[in-house]
Amino acid sequence: MSSANTPVFWRHCQLPYIELRMIEDGRRVCYAPHTHKQWSMGLILKGQSRYLIQKLRSEGCGEHHHTIRQGSMVFMNPDQVHACSALDDKPWSYVMFYLDTHWLAQLAQRLGLQAGADWQDIPVNLLEDPGLFDQVRGLAERMVAADTEDAIRELRVDIENVIGEVLQVLAACTEERLAVFSDVLASEPVADAVAAIALQLDMHPEQSLPLEQMSQAAGITPTQLIRAFKKHYGFTPHAYQVNRRVQLGQQALKQGQAIVDAALVAGFADQPHFQRVFKKILQATPNQYRIG
């Protein structure tokens, strides 16, 4: 039997582009700064909490700090550093949606919100819209309740309709349509050498890559590399790699691999180390995530 502060995950093999995470009492939940590979959307069902999210590059360095409460909707782009924690040890509950960006971009294209089918970051991180909130909350409830093949088929259409409405509301919240959302990120390019290090960590996070070796490859000092990473990615190189390793471990768990195998695939020394880091970043154990 799960307790109120135990996260519950929902996913279905016929709907691989969407995943849910729910928690009834988040007062013990304090996320370390982290990112997701998917686009994320959260609903605050009860209570309130602190919400920190990395600014987009067009907004300069630093983070946005919000107090979010019942009825708030929050949004995080892929690889946008964020964190949430309880406010004054008071209970709060939420549901999070994690959506595949390829599926989402195709939906946005079909709706006429962008010209191409490539993902474009959305510069909206907080919204108060009671009508939309109720629509999305209802979708979450129907997803959890779907237990037949007919229900799953109906849910596929339901998801597309509700998420499509979300995209259209977010487009209306900006000065320009989703077709030019990507311009927000174009104001300050990442230095090629630093981007190459990040790409290497993206491709092979499980490999050992000491800071000295990375800085030599980039042609700058370790201190300069750390500053550049923090500025452009919101993480130190080490924290960036650890975050990528946890994401790799998540993928292995979703594929049905044992925890010990997922730990090794993701580059952790052993299962206990993987479990500690996984819990710190995601506020759930690998087993809780694996069994959904």
N, C-alpha and C positions, 0 to 999 in steps of 0.2 A: 504494500500500500504506500503510495507516495504522499509526502507531506505538502502543505500549502506552499512551501518555499522550494519545492523540487520542480525543475523545469520539465515540461512535457513537449515532446516534438511530434509533428505530424508530417508525413510525406507518403506519396503513393506512386507505385511503379509506373502507372499510366499517366501520371502528371509530373514528370521529372523536372519541370521548369519552375516548380513552386514548392516551398517548404514553410511550415509554421513552427513557431516556438511560443509557448504560453507559460506564464507563471502567475500564481494566485496571490502570493505574498512575497514581494521583492525587497523587503526591508533588510535582508541579509545579503542582498545582491549588490556587489560593487565591482563593476567591470573595470579591468585594466584597459588602457587605450588599445584599440584593435581595429582591424578592418575586415571586410568581407569581400569575396569575389563577386557576389551578387549585388543587385540593387536591393536595398532594404527599406521596409516601411513598418512603422510601429504605431500602435494605438494604446494610449494610456486609458485603461478601463476604470481604475479607481486610484485615489490618492494622488501623490505628486512625487517628482524626483528631479535631480539635477541632470542636465544633458549638456555635454561638451562635444563639439564637432569642429574639425579642422576647417579653416577657411579655404575657399577656392583661391587659386593663385591670383586671380584678378582682384581679390579682396585684400591681398597682402598677406603677411605672415600672421600666425597666431590662431586662435580658436574663437568660436562663438560659444557663449555660455548662456543657457536658458534654464528657467524653472518650468517644467512641463507638468501638466495636471490632467485630471479626468477630462476627456474630450480632445486632448491634444493629439495631433498626428505628426510623426517625425519621419524624416527621410534621409538616407545615407547613400551616396554614390559608391560604386565599387572602389575599394582602396582609399576611401576617405576616412581618416582616423577619427574615432569617436569613442565616447564612454558615457555610462550612466551610473548613478548611485542613488541610494535612498536619501531622502531629505529628513534630517533630524530623527532618524530611526523610526519613521512612520511607515506603515504598510502602503504598498502600491502594487497594482497588478497591471499586466500588459500582455499584448500579443504582438509578435513580430512576424512579418512576411519576408521571405527571401526569394527573389525572383531572378531567373536567368536573364542576363542582359540581351542575349541573342534573340530569345523569344519576345522579350519586351520591345526591342527595337523594331522587330518585324510588325508587332502590333501597332506601334506608333506610326510606322510607315503606312499600314493599311488604313489608319484613321486620318491620314493626311497631315500628321503633325511633324513629319520630317521627310525629306526627299529620299534619303537612302536607308538601307537596312543595317547600318553600323550603329553601335551604341553611342549615344551622346549624353554626357553628364547633365543632370538636371539641377539648376542652381536654386533649389528650394529645400530647406532643411526643417521647416516647422510650419504647420498650418492648423488653423482653428476653423473647421467647417462642420457643424453638427450634422447636416444632411449627409455629407460624404462619409463622415465618421460612422454613422449608423449603417450605411450601405456596406462598408468594408467590414464592420463588426459582424453584420449578418452573414457575410460571405464566410468569415472564419468559423462561425457556428455551423454553417451548412457543410463546410469541409470536414470538420471533426465528426459530424453526424453521418456523413456519406458512408454506407456500409454495403451497398449492392452495386452490381455492374451498371444498372440503369441510373443509379444516383451519381456514379462517377461520370457517366456520359453527360448527364445534365449539368454536372459541376464544371465540366470543361467549358461549356458555353457560358455558364454563370461567371466563372473566373475571368474570361475574356471581356465580358460586358462590364463587370465592376472595375477591373483594373484599367480598362479603356476609359471609363469615366474618371478615374484618378488621374490618368495622363492628361486628359483634356482640361481638368481643373487646374493642374499644375502648369499647363501651358498658358492658361488664362491669368495665372498669378505672376507671370513674368512680362516684361515689356515687349519681348519678342517671342515668336513661336519656337517650338522645340527644334525646328530646322536649323537654328543658329545657336542653340545652347552650347555647342562645342566651342564657340568663339570665346566663351568665358575663360577657358583654360589656355588660350593662346597668347596671353599677354607677357609671359615670362618663360621662355623655353628652359628646360633643364639642360645643364652642360652635358655635352655628349659623353664625356668620360664618366661622369657620375651616373648618367642614365644607363651606360653599358654595364656598370657594376650592379645596378638595380635589376637589369634584365638577366644577368647571370644568376642572381639570387632568385628571381622568378622562375627560371628554367630548372635550376638545380638547388633548391633550398636545403636539401638533405646533405649536401657536400660541405666539408669544412673549408672555410675561407677566412683566414685570420685578417684582422683589421690592417696589419702592416702590409699584407699581400694586396688587399684591395686598394689601399692608398697608393702603393707603388704602381699598380696597374692604371690608376686614374691620374698619376703624375702630380699628386698633391700630398700634403702631410695628413696624418691620421686626424688631427684636429680639424683641418679644413674639410675633410671628407665627412666627418660627423656633423659639422655645421651645415654642409650642403645637403645632406640627407634629411636633417631635421627641417630645413627650410622648404625643401621640395616634396618630401614624403611624410613629414610629421613624425618620423621615427629615427633613431640612430640606426646605423647599418645592422648591428646585432639584433635590435628589437624588430627591425624589418624582416630579417631572416627568420627569427623565431615565429613571428606572425605567419609567415609563409609556410613554415613547417607545420604549424597547427592546422592551417587550411589543407595542406596535403594529407595530414592525418585524418581530418574530417572526411575527405573524399574517400580514403581507404576504408573508413568505418561504414560509410554509406554503401560501399560496394560489398560489404559483408565480411571484410577481413577481421581477424581476431585482433584484440587490442595490442597484444605484444607484437604482432606483425605490422600493424599500422604504425606503431612507435618506431620500429626499425626502418620502415619505408620512408618515414618522414625525417629521419636523421637524428632521432633522439638516442641517447646512450642506452636507455633501458625503459621498460614500461613504467616504473614509478616516476621517472623524470617526466615522461610524456604526460602522465596523469596529473602531476602537479601543475605543469605549465598550461595544459588544456583547461583545467579547472580555474586557474587564475584568470585566463583570458576570456573564457566563455561562460564561467559560472555554472558549469555542468561537468559531470564526469564523462570520460569517454564512453562508459557503459550506458549512461543515461542517454547520450546522443545516439549510440549504436542501436539501441532497442526502440528508439523513437517514442 
